[in-house]
């Protein structure tokens, strides 16, 4: 069995080091360079990656299984070479991002509250300016997308004595969530909360679901945060409400086009915090992700497909 570990974004050599001792019968190749991946991809039985070009995937004729190093698999599923291979198994790393993503949500809320980005700008020009800041204490927050990440955010919000509204397709009782609403009710919730956090995944049925009508329902004092997928947000509509200061501000870690183009109007907004899709990244990411692949590889080598974690259904 031959496994290719390929990612330009992650330390795949560290990933490999966690595996080689437990799987001596497996050959592991690890590289962050596409040219080096091309040397091995034709012989690989298993591919562990975050994203891959269609040209490179098309060369993987022996490939049986792809393990995504992240939760989202849309960057793989949309490739023509993947669609053409109905026999390919696909698994994800869903379920590991709760700690880092929930911390980022809290960071964004506090930074927006305290106008941290303005303090930093003032520091750059040596301006001493003070103002009273808003607290999280006693405020209302809505979380769109109540998976592992949404649940982790809810628990942390309760530590700040916030009222938490969860929004998802299937209502259920969740620790830290005071009231659960169905997705169809998100515009109603938008009118009530002080913070709206989206961790919704990318799907055809939720493309730009957070649109002009949604943003028009938000309170002028409310903040919008997106650490899910950029495709969920109508960016033109969000730009309009921010430019006209119809909401207090926003923080975005994901966008419809990444990297965000230099000419994008978002860059010029003073009430917007922009980060380059780093919400899932952290110092222990490899340790988090390798546990899922370690389990799945053990099952796969034994021919035990029933116990594989995070199998993505083929469409």
C-alpha positions in Angstrom: 0.0 0.0 0.0 1.4 3.4 -1.0 0.2 6.7 0.5 0.9 10.1 -0.9 0.7 13.0 1.7 0.5 16.2 -0.3 -0.4 19.7 0.8 1.1 23.1 0.2 -0.5 24.4 3.4 0.2 21.7 6.0 3.4 20.1 7.4 2.9 16.7 5.7 6.4 15.6 6.9 5.1 15.8 10.5 2.0 14.0 9.4 4.1 11.2 8.0 6.2 11.0 11.2 3.1 10.2 13.2 2.3 7.2 10.9 5.4 5.4 9.8 6.1 3.6 13.1 2.5 2.2 13.3 2.3 1.2 9.7 5.6 -0.4 8.6 4.0 -2.2 5.7 2.9 1.1 4.1 5.1 3.3 1.9 4.6 7.0 2.7 5.6 9.9 0.5 5.2 13.4 1.9 5.6 16.6 -0.1 4.4 20.2 -0.2 5.5 20.7 -3.8 3.2 19.7 -6.8 6.2 18.8 -8.9 7.3 16.2 -6.3 3.7 15.0 -5.9 3.6 14.4 -9.6 6.5 11.9 -9.3 4.5 9.6 -7.0 0.8 10.2 -7.7 0.5 7.6 -10.4 1.6 4.9 -8.0 -0.4 6.1 -5.0 -3.3 3.9 -3.6 -4.3 6.6 -1.0 -4.0 10.3 -1.2 -4.1 12.6 1.9 -4.5 16.2 0.9 -6.3 19.5 1.4 -6.6 20.5 -2.2 -5.2 19.1 -5.5 -5.3 20.3 -9.1 -7.5 18.4 -11.5 -4.4 17.8 -13.7 -2.6 16.0 -10.9 -5.6 14.0 -9.7 -6.1 12.9 -13.3 -2.8 11.1 -13.2 -3.7 9.0 -10.1 -4.9 6.0 -12.0 -4.3 3.5 -9.1 -6.0 5.8 -6.5 -8.6 4.1 -4.3 -9.2 6.6 -1.5 -8.8 10.3 -0.8 -8.6 11.5 2.8 -9.2 15.3 3.1 -7.1 17.1 5.7 -10.0 19.5 6.4 -13.7 19.4 7.0 -14.8 20.7 3.6 -14.4 18.4 0.6 -15.9 20.7 -2.1 -12.5 21.6 -3.5 -12.1 17.8 -4.3 -15.7 16.9 -5.2 -16.0 19.6 -7.9 -12.9 18.4 -9.8 -13.8 16.7 -13.1 -11.3 13.9 -12.5 -13.0 13.1 -9.2 -16.5 13.1 -10.7 -15.3 10.7 -13.3 -14.2 8.2 -10.7 -17.3 6.9 -9.1 -15.3 4.2 -7.3 -13.1 6.6 -5.3 -13.7 6.7 -1.6 -13.6 10.1 0.0 -13.3 10.9 3.8 -12.9 14.1 5.6 -11.4 15.5 8.8 -14.8 16.7 10.1 -15.0 17.1 13.9 -11.5 18.4 14.8 -11.9 22.1 14.4 -14.1 23.0 17.4 -11.3 24.4 19.6 -9.6 26.7 17.1 -12.7 27.9 15.3 -14.6 28.7 18.5 -11.7 30.7 19.8 -11.6 32.6 16.6 -15.3 33.4 16.9 -14.8 34.8 20.4 -11.7 36.7 19.2 -13.7 38.3 16.4 -16.6 39.3 18.7 -14.3 40.9 21.3 -12.2 42.6 18.6 -15.3 44.1 17.0 -16.7 45.1 20.4 -13.5 46.8 21.5 -12.7 48.2 18.0 -9.3 46.5 18.3 -8.6 47.2 14.7 -8.9 50.9 15.3 -6.6 50.8 18.3 -4.0 49.1 16.0 -4.4 51.7 13.3 -4.0 54.4 15.9 -0.8 52.7 17.3 0.7 52.8 13.8 0.3 56.6 13.7 0.9 57.2 17.4 -2.6 58.5 18.2 -3.8 58.2 21.8 -7.6 57.9 21.6 -10.0 56.4 24.1 -13.6 55.3 24.0 -16.1 53.1 26.0 -16.4 49.6 24.6 -19.3 47.1 24.3 -19.4 43.9 26.4 -20.3 40.4 25.4 -22.0 40.1 28.8 -25.7 39.9 28.5 -25.8 40.1 24.7 -27.5 37.8 22.2 -25.7 35.7 19.6 -27.0 33.5 16.8 -24.9 30.7 15.4 -25.8 29.4 11.9 -24.5 25.8 11.5 -24.8 23.7 14.7 -22.2 21.0 14.0 -19.1 20.4 16.1 -17.9 24.0 15.6 -21.2 25.6 16.3 -21.6 23.6 19.5 -18.1 24.6 20.6 -18.9 28.3 20.0 -22.1 28.0 21.9 -20.3 26.6 25.0 -17.8 29.4 25.0 -20.4 32.1 24.5 -22.2 30.9 27.6 -19.0 31.5 29.5 -19.5 35.2 28.7 -23.1 35.0 30.0 -24.6 35.4 26.6 -28.0 34.3 25.3 -27.3 31.8 22.5 -29.6 31.0 19.6 -28.7 28.0 17.4 -29.8 27.7 13.8 -29.8 24.5 11.8 -31.9 22.2 9.7 -32.8 19.8 12.5 -33.9 21.2 15.9 -32.3 19.5 18.8 -31.1 20.1 22.4 -27.5 21.3 22.5 -25.4 22.3 25.6 -25.0 26.0 25.6 -27.9 26.8 23.2 -30.9 28.5 24.9 -33.2 28.4 21.8 -32.9 26.4 18.6 -34.4 27.7 15.3 -34.8 26.1 12.0 -32.8 27.5 9.0 -36.0 28.9 7.5 -36.3 31.2 10.5 -32.8 32.8 10.3 -34.1 36.2 9.1 -36.4 36.3 12.2 -33.4 35.6 14.4 -31.2 38.2 12.6 -33.5 40.9 13.8 -33.1 40.0 17.5 -29.4 39.3 18.0 -26.3 41.5 18.6 -24.0 39.0 16.8 -24.6 36.7 14.0 -22.0 34.0 13.4 -22.0 31.8 10.3 -20.2 28.5 10.3 -22.4 27.1 7.5 -20.7 24.8 5.0 -20.8 25.3 1.2 -23.8 23.6 -0.5 -25.8 24.4 -3.6 -28.9 25.0 -1.5 -27.4 27.7 0.7 -25.5 29.7 -1.9 -25.8 33.4 -0.9 -28.5 32.6 1.6 -27.2 35.5 3.7 -28.4 38.1 1.3 -29.6 41.7 1.2 -32.9 40.8 2.8 -31.1 39.0 5.6 -28.7 41.9 6.3 -31.6 44.4 6.2 -33.1 42.6 9.2 -30.1 43.0 11.4 -29.9 45.7 14.0 -27.8 48.8 13.3 -25.7 47.9 16.4 -25.2 44.3 15.4 -22.1 42.6 14.1 -21.8 39.9 11.4 -19.1 37.2 11.5 -18.4 34.5 8.9 -15.9 31.7 9.6 -17.8 29.1 7.6 -17.8 29.3 3.8 -17.7 32.5 1.7 -20.3 31.2 -0.8 -23.0 31.5 1.9 -22.7 35.3 1.8 -23.9 37.7 -0.8 -20.8 39.9 -0.7 -22.3 42.8 -2.7 -25.1 43.0 -0.2 -22.8 42.8 2.8 -20.5 45.5 1.3 -23.5 47.8 0.9 -24.7 47.6 4.5 -21.1 48.0 5.8 -20.3 51.0 3.5 -23.6 52.7 4.5 -23.0 51.7 8.2 -26.4 50.0 8.5 -24.8 47.4 10.8 -22.0 48.1 13.3 -19.3 46.0 11.6 -18.2 42.5 10.4 -15.3 40.1 10.5 -14.7 37.7 7.6 -12.3 34.8 7.4 -13.7 33.3 4.2 -14.6 34.7 0.8 -16.2 33.7 -2.5 -12.8 34.2 -4.2 -9.6 33.4 -2.3 -7.1 35.0 -2.0 -9.3 38.1 -1.8 -8.4 40.2 -4.9 -6.5 43.5 -4.3 -9.2 45.4 -6.1 -12.1 44.0 -3.9 -14.0 46.8 -2.2 -13.9 45.0 1.1 -10.3 46.1 1.6 -11.4 49.8 2.0 -13.9 49.3 4.7 -12.9 50.5 8.2 -15.7 48.6 10.0 -14.6 45.2 8.6 -11.9 42.8 9.9 -10.4 40.6 7.2 -8.3 37.5 7.9 -6.9 35.1 5.2 -8.9 31.9 5.8 -6.9 30.9 8.9 -9.7 29.9 11.3 -9.0 26.2 11.1 -5.2 26.6 11.3 -3.5 26.0 14.7 -0.2 24.8 16.2 -1.6 21.3 16.8 -3.5 20.8 13.6 -1.5 17.9 12.3 -2.0 16.1 15.6 -5.7 16.6 15.3 -6.1 15.5 11.7 -3.7 12.5 11.8 -5.9 10.8 14.5 -8.7 10.5 12.0 -6.5 9.2 9.2 -4.7 6.8 11.6 -8.0 5.2 12.5 -9.3 5.1 9.0 -6.1 3.6 7.6 -6.2 0.9 10.3 -9.7 0.0 9.2 -8.9 0.2 5.5 -5.9 -2.2 5.8 -8.1 -4.7 7.6 -10.9 -4.4 5.0 -13.2 -2.9 7.6 -15.1 -0.3 5.7 -18.0 -0.1 8.3 -15.9 1.7 10.9 -14.4 4.3 8.7 -14.9 7.9 10.1 -16.4 10.7 8.0 -17.1 8.9 4.8 -18.5 11.5 2.3 -21.5 10.2 0.3 -20.9 10.2 -3.4 -23.4 12.4 -5.3 
